[in-house]
Amino acid sequence: MRERSFSPAAVGLTAALLATAHCAHAPATERAAGSPTAPPPPAAAGPQPTATALPAVKIEEARLDNGLKLLVLEDHSAPVVTVQVWYRAGSRNERPGIRGIAHLVEHMMFKGSENVGPEQHARIIDAAGGRENAFTSEDVTAYHETLPSSRLALALELEAERMARAKLEQSHFFKEREVVKEEVRMRLQNDPLGTLEERFRALAFTAHPYQWTVGGTLEDLDRIELEDVKQFYRTYYAPNNAVLVVVGDTSMAAVLEQAKKHFGPIPAQAPPPEVSAVEPEQTAPRRAEVKLPTQMPMMLAGYKTPAASSEDTLVLQVIADILGGGQSSRLNRALVREKRLAALVFADAEPNRDPGLFMVGAAFLPADAASDRSDLETALLESVDRLVRQGATAEELRKAKNQLGASHVSGLSEIWGVGVAIGKAECVERDYRRFIDRLNAVERVTLDDVKRVGSRYLTRERLTVTALVPTAAGDKFKRPAATRIKEAERETAEWPTAERFLRLPAAEPDPIALPRITHHELDNDLKLLIVERHELPLVHLRLLLPGGEMLSRAGKAGSAGLMAQLLTQGTAARSAEQIAQLVDGLGGSLVGSAGVEHIALEGRFLRRDLDQGLDLFADVLLHPTFPVEELERARPQALSEVRRARDVPHALVFEHLGYLIYGYEHARGRPRSLRTLQAITRQDVIDLYREAVRPQGSILAVTGDVDPKQVIAALERALGGWQVAGEPFSYPKDPEPRGERRLRLVDKPDLTQTTIAIGGLGISYRDPDLYAVELGNFVLGGGGFSSRLMQSIRAKGGKSYTVRSRFEAGRTAGPFSAFTFTRNSEVGATAGLLLGEIEKLRAEGVTEAELQAAKNKLAGSFVVDLQPAAGMGRALQAAEFYGLGERHVRDYRKRITAPSVAEVNAALKKHLDPEALALVFVGRASEIAKQIDCYGKPVKVDFTASAPDEERDQEPAK
C-alpha cells in the first residue's frame, strides 16, 4: 500500500517502544514439566569483542553540470535496483503560516506533471513491477522506487519529470490538502502519542523550526495556497539542491548515462535560503503535563544535542544503545525488571541536520501511576545521570559496539534501506562517507568518549520532560471539529500521459532464479530448509511451529503469545538475564512470537557467532523453565500493548471485525484482552508449550552465509534428540460464512475521525482461486493508487489519506477486509463508497487492462520482495509451511499471470458477497450514528470494552 507520509517521532516512538519492550530477568530455578528429553547444554561463555568482517563498500560519486550529485553503489546479488532522489527540504525549511508545506508538496508530486497524468507515476511503476513511495522528515524529502534493474531508465526519467515539470494544478491542490489534513488528524490529533510529540517539541524548541512536527498544523494547512506550494517547489526542487542515490544491479556508467539524458537539461536554480533560526542555549529544565484520553500514559524526556555532522553524534548513539538497546540495557534493567515502574522503555539518538534531541521514554506501570509521575521520572532521569557521572563499563561499550555493528550489517541486506542510509548520511550528516566508515567509527568510540559526551550534553539544564497522563474521571474532552472547504468537492482535472510511459511489455512469466536450497529432515521429522546467500556475513534462523493462538483456550486468548515470548526468559542452564546479556553481547536478536496459526522463534546472528547462536537457539527451544516471576514481568507488557491498541482506532476496528466475522469460538474472533491476559497462569503456559512445541510438522529455515553440511551437522547435534510424544496440531475446518450483515459501532468520543472496516470470510492458501483472488484484490484495493478504492475515496473523493483491501490467506480461511478512515461528517458517504466499489467489482468484474496491470505489478514486485536474504528465506519457508512448495516461489510469475478475466471475475463472485459483509465503525457515536442507519442497526459498545460479547461484561476495571 502506498502512503505518502511524513515521519513524526511519535510514529517511530510507538515502533521503538514495542520493539524494545522487554521483560525483566531473574534466575531460572524451575523447569517446565514435560520439557523435551534432550539434556541441557552448558551455559556458553560470552562473546569476545571482535571487529565485524564486512565486504568492502564502494560508493561511486559524480556530479552533473547543473549540480545534481550522483551516488551509486553496485550490488548484483539480485536483478533489482532502488532509485532515490533526496531534496534538502523538510519542515526545517518552513515558517509559521506554512507549517506542513514540505509534506504537502510531497503529496502534490504524485498529482501529475506535463507528461504524466494525475496518479499515473504510481501506476507506471506498478506496471514496471516496482514499488514507489516518498517521505518527508524534518530535514529532507525523498522519493524512491525499487524495481527490476531493467527499468532503471524509466525510474530516472519519471524522477526528472517530477523535478522539472510538476503540474501543481488547482483542483488537485484543494483535494490533496484535505487528504493531508486527514493524515495529520490520524497521526497527531487522534493518536495520544502524536499529540504528545507535538506538545513535547513545542516545549523543547523555542526558535528553531524543529518546534513543530513534520505534519505541520491544521490551521496552517488551511492557510496555505497553491501559490505557496509553487514557490516552495521552485525554491527547493532543483538539481543543485538534490542528491540521486542508486543502489543495486547497475553501474555508475549506466546511471550517469541516463542521468545526463534526463536530469542534465534541467537548469540549476539559485541556492535556497539557509535556515537562519538558531535555537538559544537551554539553561534550565522544562516540564509539562499533557492530559488526554489515553489508555497508555507515557513519559518522554529529551536533551539538546549537536547536529548530525558532529563527531559526538555517533557517541550519543552508543550511549542510547547502552541505555535502551536490548533486554540487558540499563533502562530495561532498572525500570522494567528491578523497580517495575515501566512496561516499556526506549532510548533514541536519531540525529538531525541542525542540533536536535536525545530522547528517552517509558510507559507507566501500572497505568494509573501516571497520576503521580514522580517515581518514574526520578528513576528514568537517574539512569541517565548515573551514566553521566560514572560513565559506561567496558562490557557495556563492547556490547553496544557489537549491537550497532550487527545492526549496520543487517541493514545492508536490503538495497532500499542501504539507499536510505546513504541518503541520510549525505543530506543529514552532510557526508555520504560517514556511511562507509560507520563500523570503523563505532570501533573508535572509547570509554572516555562516552563519559565526555554524556557529561557535555545529557545534563539537567538541557532537559525537557513531558508526561502524557489520562484525563480524570468525569473530565469532558472534545477535539475541534474537522473542517473542509467547498472547493475540495469539485471534480479534479485530468490530462494524458505521454505514450512512451505506457508502452511497457507484459510481465515475464519465466521462473525466478532461486539461490541454492538444501532440504533435510531430521529423524524426529523436523524439516530443515537451508537457503544460501553469501553476500553478507549474516545468518537468519526462523522456526515455524503449527498452532499459534488457535491453541489458546477460550478465556485465555494471548496464551500462545506469552508462551512464545517466555521461551527466551530463562532455561535450565541460563537465566533470563544471562540470555539477554549473551544475545545483546553478540549484537544478535532472539525473539519468540505467535500468530493466529503459528508460533515462531527467530534469531539473527553474525556468521562468526553462528555456533553460539545455534546453541542458544536450541537451549531456549528445548529447555525453557517459564519462571513465574518472568510471567509476571511479561504480563504488564502485554497488557500495555492492549491498552495502547485502545488508543489506536486502526487496531480497535480489526479486533471487532474479527469477532463479527468468526465469532468467539474461533481464534480469529477472540483477540486478547485485559481479562484474558490476566487469567493466564504459569500452568497454562506450560500446558501450551507441551502441546505446541514439537518437531513434527515444524520447519526451521536457516538463511544466509552458511555451509549446509556444517549447519545440518550442528542441528543434528542440537535438535536431533528432540522428541515429543503425540500428534502435531491439526488445523480446524474453515468456518461457514455467517451469512447476514452485522454492524458494530465502537464509541470513542474524543475522535474527530471515524475508522471504518468492512469484511467477511476470505480464502486459504489451499484454495484453487488463490491467484485469481490476489489479482482481483489488487484491482479493488490492494494496488495503492492503481486500485479502484484509492481512486474513488482518496484521489477523487479527498475523503481519506489511505484506503486498502486484502485477502489474508492462511492454512485456514483468513478474512477479507477493506479499511479506511475519514472525518466524522463523511462517514456515511465514505462507507457507501467502500461498499459500492465492492458491489460494482462483484457485479461487473475487472477489465482486461486492469488485470494486465495487476499481473505486471505482482509478477515484477515479487522479485523485489525476494531481494533481501531474509525475504527470500521467509518466502520459501512460508511456501513450505502453507503446503505450496518451493514451486510457489520459483513459478510465481507463471502462476500469477495465468488467470483470465473470466477466471478472476468468477473467483470474485464466489468469494465476495457484499450482503454478508460485517461493518465496524470506531468513532464518536453521537456524530455518526444517524449516518450509518441505512446499513442496519449496529451493536454499540464502548471503546474500552472487549471485542467479544462474551467478555464485554466481565472486563476488569478500566
HUVEN-V457877 format. One record per residue. RES is the residue in one small letter. PSI is psi in whole degrees, 0 to 359 (* if undefined). D_CENTER is the distance of its C-alpha to the mean C-alpha in whole Angstrom. Layout:
res: [RES & RES]
psi: [PSI & PSI]
d_center: [D_CENTER & D_CENTER]
//
This chain:
res: [m & r & e & r & s & f & s & p & a & a & v & g & l & t & a & a & l & l & a & t & a & h & c & a & h & a & p & a & t & e & r & a & a & g & s & p & t & a & p & p & p & p & a & a & a & g & p & q & p & t & a & t & a & l & p & a & v & k & i & e & e & a & r & l & d & n & g & l & k & l & l & v & l & e & d & h & s & a & p & v & v & t & v & q & v & w & y & r & a & g & s & r & n & e & r & p & g & i & r & g & i & a & h & l & v & e & h & m & m & f & k & g & s & e & n & v & g & p & e & q & h & a & r & i & i & d & a & a & g & g & r & e & n & a & f & t & s & e & d & v & t & a & y & h & e & t & l & p & s & s & r & l & a & l & a & l & e & l & e & a & e & r & m & a & r & a & k & l & e & q & s & h & f & f & k & e & r & e & v & v & k & e & e & v & r & m & r & l & q & n & d & p & l & g & t & l & e & e & r & f & r & a & l & a & f & t & a & h & p & y & q & w & t & v & g & g & t & l & e & d & l & d & r & i & e & l & e & d & v & k & q & f & y & r & t & y & y & a & p & n & n & a & v & l & v & v & v & g & d & t & s & m & a & a & v & l & e & q & a & k & k & h & f & g & p & i & p & a & q & a & p & p & p & e & v & s & a & v & e & p & e & q & t & a & p & r & r & a & e & v & k & l & p & t & q & m & p & m & m & l & a & g & y & k & t & p & a & a & s & s & e & d & t & l & v & l & q & v & i & a & d & i & l & g & g & g & q & s & s & r & l & n & r & a & l & v & r & e & k & r & l & a & a & l & v & f & a & d & a & e & p & n & r & d & p & g & l & f & m & v & g & a & a & f & l & p & a & d & a & a & s & d & r & s & d & l & e & t & a & l & l & e & s & v & d & r & l & v & r & q & g & a & t & a & e & e & l & r & k & a & k & n & q & l & g & a & s & h & v & s & g & l & s & e & i & w & g & v & g & v & a & i & g & k & a & e & c & v & e & r & d & y & r & r & f & i & d & r & l & n & a & v & e & r & v & t & l & d & d & v & k & r & v & g & s & r & y & l & t & r & e & r & l & t & v & t & a & l & v & p & t & a & a & g & d & k & f & k & r & p & a & a & t & r & i & k & e & a & e & r & e & t & a & e & w & p & t & a & e & r & f & l & r & l & p & a & a & e & p & d & p & i & a & l & p & r & i & t & h & h & e & l & d & n & d & l & k & l & l & i & v & e & r & h & e & l & p & l & v & h & l & r & l & l & l & p & g & g & e & m & l & s & r & a & g & k & a & g & s & a & g & l & m & a & q & l & l & t & q & g & t & a & a & r & s & a & e & q & i & a & q & l & v & d & g & l & g & g & s & l & v & g & s & a & g & v & e & h & i & a & l & e & g & r & f & l & r & r & d & l & d & q & g & l & d & l & f & a & d & v & l & l & h & p & t & f & p & v & e & e & l & e & r & a & r & p & q & a & l & s & e & v & r & r & a & r & d & v & p & h & a & l & v & f & e & h & l & g & y & l & i & y & g & y & e & h & a & r & g & r & p & r & s & l & r & t & l & q & a & i & t & r & q & d & v & i & d & l & y & r & e & a & v & r & p & q & g & s & i & l & a & v & t & g & d & v & d & p & k & q & v & i & a & a & l & e & r & a & l & g & g & w & q & v & a & g & e & p & f & s & y & p & k & d & p & e & p & r & g & e & r & r & l & r & l & v & d & k & p & d & l & t & q & t & t & i & a & i & g & g & l & g & i & s & y & r & d & p & d & l & y & a & v & e & l & g & n & f & v & l & g & g & g & g & f & s & s & r & l & m & q & s & i & r & a & k & g & g & k & s & y & t & v & r & s & r & f & e & a & g & r & t & a & g & p & f & s & a & f & t & f & t & r & n & s & e & v & g & a & t & a & g & l & l & l & g & e & i & e & k & l & r & a & e & g & v & t & e & a & e & l & q & a & a & k & n & k & l & a & g & s & f & v & v & d & l & q & p & a & a & g & m & g & r & a & l & q & a & a & e & f & y & g & l & g & e & r & h & v & r & d & y & r & k & r & i & t & a & p & s & v & a & e & v & n & a & a & l & k & k & h & l & d & p & e & a & l & a & l & v & f & v & g & r & a & s & e & i & a & k & q & i & d & c & y & g & k & p & v & k & v & d & f & t & a & s & a & p & d & e & e & r & d & q & e & p & a & k]
psi: [127 & 129 & 108 & 128 & 154 & 170 & 77 & 152 & 332 & 326 & 313 & 327 & 313 & 313 & 318 & 318 & 313 & 329 & 330 & 14 & 124 & 153 & 153 & 175 & 148 & 158 & 139 & 114 & 352 & 148 & 136 & 129 & 137 & 16 & 154 & 159 & 350 & 141 & 150 & 143 & 160 & 155 & 131 & 150 & 154 & 159 & 151 & 147 & 116 & 150 & 147 & 118 & 132 & 137 & 147 & 135 & 120 & 114 & 124 & 143 & 141 & 165 & 132 & 165 & 332 & 4 & 352 & 126 & 135 & 132 & 121 & 131 & 118 & 137 & 105 & 23 & 339 & 153 & 58 & 149 & 146 & 133 & 124 & 133 & 119 & 125 & 136 & 72 & 109 & 198 & 343 & 342 & 14 & 177 & 162 & 134 & 330 & 28 & 125 & 359 & 327 & 317 & 322 & 319 & 319 & 314 & 318 & 339 & 349 & 9 & 19 & 158 & 187 & 321 & 4 & 124 & 168 & 132 & 0 & 337 & 312 & 319 & 325 & 316 & 322 & 313 & 336 & 2 & 25 & 182 & 142 & 155 & 187 & 162 & 154 & 136 & 189 & 329 & 338 & 164 & 130 & 140 & 139 & 144 & 139 & 122 & 169 & 139 & 339 & 346 & 17 & 310 & 322 & 313 & 318 & 320 & 320 & 320 & 324 & 321 & 318 & 319 & 321 & 336 & 31 & 139 & 315 & 60 & 147 & 310 & 324 & 327 & 312 & 315 & 315 & 331 & 323 & 322 & 316 & 320 & 323 & 323 & 317 & 318 & 318 & 311 & 326 & 305 & 321 & 14 & 117 & 324 & 325 & 317 & 321 & 314 & 320 & 313 & 322 & 313 & 319 & 333 & 321 & 323 & 138 & 340 & 327 & 150 & 347 & 354 & 346 & 159 & 164 & 326 & 342 & 204 & 150 & 326 & 315 & 324 & 323 & 333 & 331 & 133 & 167 & 323 & 327 & 318 & 315 & 320 & 318 & 317 & 313 & 329 & 318 & 338 & 77 & 151 & 326 & 0 & 20 & 160 & 130 & 118 & 127 & 127 & 135 & 209 & 73 & 193 & 162 & 321 & 316 & 317 & 316 & 319 & 312 & 327 & 318 & 321 & 316 & 322 & 334 & 318 & 350 & 123 & 150 & 156 & 170 & 139 & 138 & 154 & 142 & 151 & 114 & 342 & 132 & 126 & 125 & 152 & 129 & 131 & 359 & 149 & 152 & 141 & 148 & 158 & 131 & 115 & 121 & 159 & 95 & 148 & 348 & 87 & 151 & 157 & 128 & 126 & 141 & 143 & 139 & 133 & 167 & 174 & 161 & 333 & 347 & 143 & 342 & 344 & 322 & 324 & 320 & 326 & 323 & 317 & 319 & 322 & 320 & 320 & 318 & 9 & 98 & 173 & 337 & 10 & 162 & 314 & 318 & 317 & 316 & 311 & 326 & 310 & 309 & 305 & 340 & 46 & 340 & 145 & 328 & 146 & 159 & 160 & 140 & 135 & 43 & 118 & 157 & 164 & 322 & 168 & 134 & 225 & 142 & 124 & 143 & 153 & 167 & 153 & 135 & 142 & 120 & 170 & 324 & 354 & 349 & 338 & 336 & 96 & 0 & 317 & 314 & 316 & 316 & 313 & 321 & 310 & 329 & 327 & 321 & 315 & 321 & 321 & 322 & 317 & 313 & 343 & 184 & 164 & 163 & 323 & 319 & 319 & 316 & 317 & 316 & 319 & 317 & 319 & 314 & 323 & 314 & 323 & 321 & 316 & 315 & 322 & 338 & 352 & 343 & 122 & 327 & 314 & 324 & 316 & 318 & 318 & 320 & 316 & 319 & 318 & 318 & 316 & 332 & 312 & 351 & 14 & 115 & 338 & 343 & 330 & 316 & 322 & 7 & 311 & 317 & 322 & 320 & 316 & 333 & 347 & 133 & 169 & 324 & 322 & 315 & 314 & 316 & 311 & 318 & 316 & 332 & 320 & 326 & 64 & 157 & 327 & 344 & 15 & 140 & 130 & 131 & 131 & 130 & 114 & 151 & 150 & 150 & 159 & 131 & 346 & 139 & 133 & 125 & 129 & 158 & 145 & 149 & 143 & 157 & 142 & 153 & 332 & 335 & 348 & 351 & 157 & 143 & 151 & 151 & 151 & 157 & 157 & 139 & 141 & 327 & 335 & 347 & 349 & 68 & 137 & 159 & 159 & 145 & 128 & 7 & 153 & 151 & 132 & 120 & 154 & 177 & 127 & 131 & 124 & 137 & 148 & 126 & 165 & 337 & 12 & 5 & 127 & 133 & 137 & 111 & 119 & 117 & 123 & 108 & 13 & 326 & 151 & 65 & 143 & 133 & 133 & 135 & 116 & 126 & 125 & 131 & 150 & 289 & 214 & 349 & 343 & 344 & 133 & 157 & 136 & 353 & 28 & 135 & 356 & 317 & 319 & 318 & 317 & 314 & 320 & 323 & 350 & 325 & 13 & 36 & 131 & 180 & 336 & 343 & 139 & 167 & 321 & 318 & 320 & 314 & 316 & 319 & 312 & 312 & 322 & 329 & 349 & 22 & 193 & 148 & 116 & 142 & 145 & 168 & 138 & 189 & 322 & 355 & 161 & 140 & 141 & 119 & 139 & 153 & 126 & 152 & 151 & 323 & 336 & 13 & 321 & 313 & 322 & 316 & 320 & 315 & 319 & 313 & 322 & 312 & 333 & 317 & 334 & 39 & 146 & 347 & 57 & 140 & 327 & 330 & 325 & 318 & 347 & 329 & 326 & 314 & 326 & 314 & 319 & 322 & 324 & 323 & 318 & 320 & 320 & 330 & 342 & 345 & 108 & 328 & 323 & 317 & 316 & 324 & 332 & 313 & 324 & 317 & 319 & 317 & 328 & 316 & 334 & 167 & 337 & 348 & 142 & 329 & 347 & 2 & 79 & 156 & 149 & 175 & 321 & 311 & 323 & 323 & 341 & 347 & 130 & 168 & 323 & 324 & 317 & 316 & 315 & 318 & 322 & 314 & 324 & 324 & 322 & 96 & 152 & 328 & 128 & 359 & 155 & 126 & 118 & 132 & 116 & 131 & 212 & 78 & 159 & 115 & 319 & 317 & 320 & 316 & 317 & 317 & 321 & 330 & 317 & 318 & 322 & 356 & 330 & 4 & 112 & 132 & 126 & 155 & 174 & 151 & 166 & 137 & 123 & 141 & 165 & 154 & 139 & 159 & 143 & 142 & 345 & 309 & 160 & 137 & 139 & 146 & 134 & 112 & 111 & 115 & 92 & 342 & 356 & 143 & 357 & 158 & 132 & 134 & 132 & 136 & 136 & 171 & 184 & 132 & 229 & 168 & 170 & 343 & 346 & 130 & 344 & 9 & 307 & 323 & 319 & 322 & 319 & 315 & 322 & 329 & 317 & 321 & 297 & 4 & 358 & 25 & 229 & 354 & 354 & 155 & 319 & 318 & 320 & 317 & 314 & 323 & 300 & 314 & 323 & 330 & 25 & 345 & 160 & 326 & 156 & 142 & 162 & 159 & 152 & 116 & 89 & 152 & 195 & 329 & 171 & 117 & 181 & 153 & 138 & 151 & 139 & 142 & 182 & 157 & 167 & 151 & 327 & 346 & 12 & 310 & 315 & 321 & 319 & 323 & 322 & 319 & 306 & 323 & 319 & 324 & 315 & 319 & 319 & 318 & 321 & 319 & 339 & 181 & 160 & 167 & 320 & 317 & 319 & 318 & 322 & 320 & 318 & 315 & 313 & 307 & 322 & 319 & 316 & 341 & 322 & 322 & 318 & 330 & 355 & 311 & 146 & 317 & 325 & 318 & 315 & 316 & 321 & 316 & 320 & 317 & 320 & 320 & 316 & 323 & 8 & 17 & 335 & 168 & 331 & 333 & 320 & 311 & 320 & 19 & 317 & 324 & 318 & 322 & 339 & 1 & 319 & 142 & 171 & 317 & 320 & 320 & 315 & 325 & 320 & 321 & 320 & 323 & 322 & 357 & 116 & 98 & 330 & 342 & 7 & 143 & 149 & 133 & 135 & 127 & 113 & 194 & 105 & 323 & 336 & 340 & 348 & 314 & 332 & 338 & 7 & 327 & 346 & 356 & 181 & 114 & 155 & 126 & 130 & 157 & 148 & 342 & 352 & 154 & 150 & 312 & 137 & 324 & 340 & 345 & 314 & 354 & 10 & 139 & 169 & 139 & *]
d_center: [12 & 13 & 12 & 14 & 13 & 14 & 12 & 13 & 13 & 13 & 9 & 9 & 12 & 10 & 7 & 10 & 12 & 11 & 10 & 14 & 16 & 19 & 22 & 25 & 27 & 31 & 34 & 33 & 37 & 36 & 36 & 34 & 37 & 37 & 35 & 35 & 39 & 38 & 39 & 36 & 36 & 37 & 35 & 34 & 34 & 32 & 30 & 32 & 31 & 31 & 30 & 27 & 29 & 27 & 28 & 29 & 27 & 29 & 28 & 31 & 31 & 33 & 34 & 36 & 39 & 37 & 35 & 31 & 30 & 29 & 27 & 27 & 25 & 27 & 25 & 27 & 25 & 24 & 25 & 22 & 22 & 19 & 21 & 20 & 22 & 21 & 24 & 25 & 24 & 22 & 22 & 25 & 27 & 28 & 30 & 31 & 32 & 29 & 26 & 23 & 25 & 23 & 20 & 22 & 24 & 21 & 20 & 24 & 24 & 23 & 26 & 28 & 30 & 34 & 34 & 30 & 30 & 28 & 24 & 26 & 24 & 21 & 23 & 25 & 22 & 21 & 25 & 25 & 22 & 19 & 16 & 16 & 14 & 15 & 14 & 16 & 16 & 19 & 21 & 20 & 19 & 18 & 18 & 17 & 18 & 18 & 20 & 23 & 25 & 28 & 27 & 27 & 30 & 28 & 25 & 27 & 29 & 27 & 25 & 29 & 30 & 27 & 28 & 32 & 32 & 30 & 32 & 31 & 33 & 34 & 33 & 29 & 29 & 30 & 27 & 24 & 25 & 25 & 21 & 20 & 22 & 20 & 17 & 18 & 19 & 16 & 14 & 17 & 20 & 19 & 17 & 19 & 16 & 16 & 20 & 20 & 19 & 21 & 24 & 23 & 23 & 26 & 28 & 27 & 28 & 31 & 32 & 29 & 27 & 24 & 25 & 23 & 20 & 18 & 19 & 22 & 24 & 25 & 29 & 29 & 27 & 30 & 32 & 31 & 33 & 32 & 35 & 32 & 30 & 32 & 33 & 30 & 29 & 33 & 32 & 29 & 28 & 31 & 31 & 32 & 29 & 27 & 26 & 25 & 23 & 23 & 22 & 23 & 26 & 28 & 31 & 32 & 35 & 33 & 30 & 33 & 35 & 33 & 32 & 36 & 36 & 33 & 33 & 36 & 38 & 36 & 38 & 37 & 37 & 38 & 35 & 33 & 35 & 33 & 32 & 35 & 33 & 33 & 32 & 35 & 35 & 34 & 37 & 36 & 33 & 32 & 31 & 30 & 29 & 26 & 27 & 25 & 25 & 22 & 22 & 20 & 22 & 21 & 23 & 21 & 24 & 24 & 26 & 27 & 27 & 28 & 27 & 24 & 27 & 29 & 30 & 29 & 25 & 24 & 26 & 24 & 21 & 24 & 25 & 21 & 20 & 24 & 23 & 19 & 18 & 19 & 21 & 24 & 23 & 26 & 24 & 22 & 26 & 28 & 26 & 24 & 27 & 30 & 30 & 28 & 27 & 23 & 21 & 18 & 18 & 17 & 18 & 17 & 19 & 17 & 20 & 21 & 24 & 26 & 27 & 24 & 23 & 22 & 20 & 20 & 20 & 20 & 20 & 24 & 25 & 27 & 25 & 29 & 29 & 28 & 31 & 33 & 30 & 32 & 32 & 28 & 29 & 32 & 30 & 27 & 29 & 31 & 29 & 28 & 32 & 33 & 31 & 33 & 36 & 36 & 34 & 32 & 33 & 33 & 31 & 28 & 29 & 29 & 26 & 24 & 25 & 24 & 20 & 20 & 22 & 20 & 17 & 18 & 19 & 16 & 15 & 18 & 17 & 15 & 17 & 14 & 13 & 17 & 18 & 15 & 17 & 20 & 20 & 19 & 22 & 24 & 23 & 22 & 24 & 27 & 27 & 25 & 28 & 26 & 23 & 26 & 27 & 24 & 25 & 29 & 28 & 26 & 29 & 32 & 30 & 33 & 34 & 36 & 33 & 31 & 34 & 35 & 31 & 31 & 34 & 34 & 31 & 30 & 33 & 33 & 35 & 31 & 29 & 28 & 27 & 25 & 25 & 23 & 26 & 27 & 29 & 33 & 34 & 36 & 34 & 34 & 30 & 30 & 28 & 30 & 30 & 28 & 30 & 30 & 33 & 35 & 35 & 31 & 33 & 35 & 34 & 32 & 34 & 34 & 35 & 35 & 33 & 35 & 36 & 35 & 32 & 32 & 34 & 32 & 33 & 31 & 29 & 30 & 31 & 31 & 30 & 27 & 28 & 27 & 27 & 30 & 29 & 31 & 31 & 33 & 34 & 35 & 38 & 36 & 34 & 31 & 30 & 29 & 27 & 27 & 25 & 26 & 24 & 26 & 25 & 23 & 25 & 22 & 22 & 19 & 21 & 19 & 22 & 21 & 24 & 25 & 25 & 22 & 22 & 25 & 27 & 26 & 29 & 30 & 30 & 28 & 24 & 22 & 24 & 22 & 19 & 22 & 24 & 21 & 20 & 23 & 24 & 23 & 25 & 29 & 31 & 35 & 35 & 32 & 31 & 27 & 28 & 29 & 26 & 24 & 26 & 27 & 23 & 22 & 25 & 25 & 21 & 20 & 17 & 19 & 17 & 18 & 16 & 17 & 16 & 19 & 21 & 20 & 20 & 18 & 19 & 17 & 19 & 18 & 21 & 23 & 26 & 29 & 27 & 27 & 30 & 29 & 26 & 27 & 30 & 27 & 25 & 29 & 30 & 27 & 27 & 31 & 32 & 30 & 32 & 29 & 31 & 32 & 31 & 27 & 27 & 28 & 25 & 22 & 23 & 23 & 19 & 19 & 21 & 19 & 16 & 18 & 19 & 16 & 15 & 19 & 18 & 15 & 17 & 14 & 14 & 18 & 19 & 17 & 19 & 22 & 22 & 21 & 25 & 27 & 26 & 27 & 29 & 29 & 30 & 27 & 24 & 22 & 24 & 24 & 21 & 21 & 23 & 25 & 28 & 27 & 25 & 28 & 30 & 29 & 31 & 31 & 34 & 31 & 29 & 31 & 33 & 29 & 29 & 32 & 31 & 28 & 28 & 31 & 31 & 32 & 30 & 27 & 25 & 24 & 23 & 23 & 22 & 23 & 26 & 28 & 32 & 32 & 35 & 34 & 31 & 33 & 36 & 34 & 32 & 35 & 37 & 33 & 33 & 36 & 38 & 35 & 37 & 36 & 39 & 38 & 36 & 32 & 30 & 31 & 29 & 31 & 32 & 30 & 31 & 33 & 31 & 32 & 34 & 34 & 32 & 31 & 29 & 28 & 28 & 26 & 27 & 25 & 28 & 26 & 24 & 25 & 22 & 22 & 20 & 21 & 20 & 23 & 23 & 25 & 26 & 24 & 25 & 25 & 24 & 28 & 29 & 31 & 29 & 26 & 26 & 28 & 25 & 22 & 24 & 25 & 22 & 21 & 24 & 23 & 20 & 17 & 18 & 17 & 20 & 22 & 22 & 25 & 23 & 21 & 24 & 26 & 24 & 22 & 24 & 28 & 27 & 25 & 24 & 20 & 17 & 16 & 17 & 16 & 18 & 17 & 19 & 18 & 20 & 21 & 24 & 25 & 25 & 21 & 21 & 21 & 19 & 19 & 18 & 18 & 19 & 22 & 25 & 27 & 30 & 28 & 27 & 30 & 30 & 26 & 27 & 30 & 28 & 25 & 28 & 30 & 28 & 28 & 31 & 32 & 30 & 32 & 35 & 35 & 33 & 31 & 33 & 34 & 32 & 29 & 29 & 29 & 27 & 24 & 26 & 25 & 22 & 21 & 23 & 22 & 19 & 19 & 20 & 18 & 15 & 18 & 18 & 16 & 18 & 16 & 15 & 19 & 19 & 17 & 18 & 22 & 21 & 20 & 23 & 25 & 24 & 24 & 27 & 27 & 28 & 27 & 29 & 26 & 24 & 27 & 28 & 25 & 27 & 30 & 29 & 26 & 29 & 32 & 32 & 34 & 34 & 36 & 34 & 31 & 33 & 34 & 31 & 30 & 33 & 33 & 29 & 29 & 31 & 31 & 33 & 32 & 28 & 27 & 26 & 24 & 24 & 22 & 24 & 28 & 30 & 33 & 32 & 30 & 33 & 35 & 33 & 32 & 35 & 36 & 33 & 35 & 36 & 32 & 32 & 31 & 29 & 28 & 24 & 25 & 27 & 25 & 24 & 27 & 31 & 32 & 30 & 30 & 34 & 33 & 30 & 31 & 32 & 29]
//
